[in-house]
Amino acid sequence: MSDDQSGLDMDLASGIAAFESKQFSRAAGLLSPLAEQGNLEAQYRVAIMAQNGLGMLPNPLLAYRYMKGAAEAGLSLAQHGLAFMYMQGECTDQDPAKAVEWFKKAAEQGLVGSLTTLAMMYEQGQGVERDPEEARRLYRLAGFDDR
């Protein structure tokens, strides 16, 4: 591993630690350059900070761009985050059908939160045809047996 690579890994680890401990200004400083270079973990966290104005001014366009990029590259947490953006109409137009599509991708990777949100959407007919059977199946997959 080159010195450059170990420096990037250190910045990523430090940036994630700062993010997790809610030191958002420090996290933004460390993670923004890595997000620019295409690091998915950095993009996901910078998207959250840009979406919510944590350690930086709110920037819906940047938040959407990074969340979508990391989601399209297969990061399950970003797929979940992008689905929520579509579901809530945050940083992009509200589009429940697209939300369902992205929750499915995250659920396929085993994210329980995506499974339960998807189950709720099938239960309520939000973005999909109402389907109580599918809702029950998804709740069971998520570990809820009593529905």
N, C-alpha and C positions, 0 to 999 in steps of 0.2 A: 504494500500500500504506500502510495506517495505521501509526502508531507502535506501536499495540497489536499488530498483526500482525507487524511486524518484531521486536518484543520476544519474541513467542512463537516465531518462527522461530529467533531467537538462542538462546533457552532450549532449544529442540529440538536445535539443532546442538551446543550446549555439553553437553547431557545425553547425546546419542549419543556424543560424543567422550569424555566421562567414562566411559560404559559400556564403550566399546571399549578404553579404557586401564585398565579394571578399578578405577576409582575409584567403587565402587558406592554409597557413602553420598551422594556428590555427585550421581551420576546419579539416584538415587532422589529426592533433593530437587528436582532440576530437572524430571524426567520425570513424577513422580506427579501434579502439578497438570494437566499436559497430558493425561495418560491419563484423568483424571477428566473432562476436557472432550471426550473422544472421539478424541484423536489416535491413529491406528492404530500408528504407529511407536513412540510412547511406550507405548501399551498392551502391545505385544509385548515390549518390553524390561522394563517393570515386571513383567509376568507372569513372565519368566525370573528376575528378582531375587526376586520373592515365592515362586516355586516352590523356589528353591535357598537362600533366606535370605541373599542377597547385598545388603549395605547396608541391610537391614531384617530383621525377624524373618520366618521362613518363614510364608507365609499361603496355604495351598492354595486356599481359596475365592476369594481375590482373583486368584491366578494363573490359575485356571480361567476366572473371569469375563472377565478381560482377554484371555486367549488366545482364548477362544471368540468374544468380540466382534470382535476384529481378524480372526479367521479368517472369520467370517460376512460381514464387510465386504470380504473378498477379498484380504487380505494373505497372500501365498503362504508366507512364513516362519512366520506364525502358524498357517496351515493345517497345515503340517508339524509345528509344535510341538504343536498340539492333537491331531494324529494320534498323536504319541508319547505324549502323556498317556493317550490311550485304549489304546494298545498296552501300555504299562507299568503302567497302573492308578495313575498318579501324579496327584494332585489331583482325581481322579474315579474312578469304577468302571472296571475293566478291561473293554474292549469291542472285541475285535479287528475286528469287522465295521464299527464306526464308525471305527476307525483306518484301515481300507482306504478307506472313503468319503472321509476327509479327505486321506489320502496321494494319492488320485486327483485331488482338486481342486488340490493343490499341484503334482502332476506335470503336469497339464494346463497349468499356467503355466510349465513348463519347469524345475522344481527337480529336479536330478539326484539328490540325496539321497532325494527322495520316490520317484522312479522305481526306484532300486535297492532301497529298503526294500520297496516294493510288489512288485518282482520276487521278492525273498526270501520274502515272504508267500505269493505264488502257488506258489513252489517248495516251501514247507513246508506249504501248506494251512492257513495261520494266518489266520483271519477270512474266508477264502474257500475254495471248493473247490480242492483241489490241481490245478494246471494248469501242467505243465512247459513247454508251448508258449507260453502267455502269459508265463511267467517269462522265457523266452528272448527273446521279443519286447520286453519291457520292458528287459531288460539291454542289448539292442542299441540301443534308443532312448536309453538312458543313456550309450551309447558303449562298451559292453563287447562286443566282437565275438567273443571266444573262448569263449563259453558254449554 
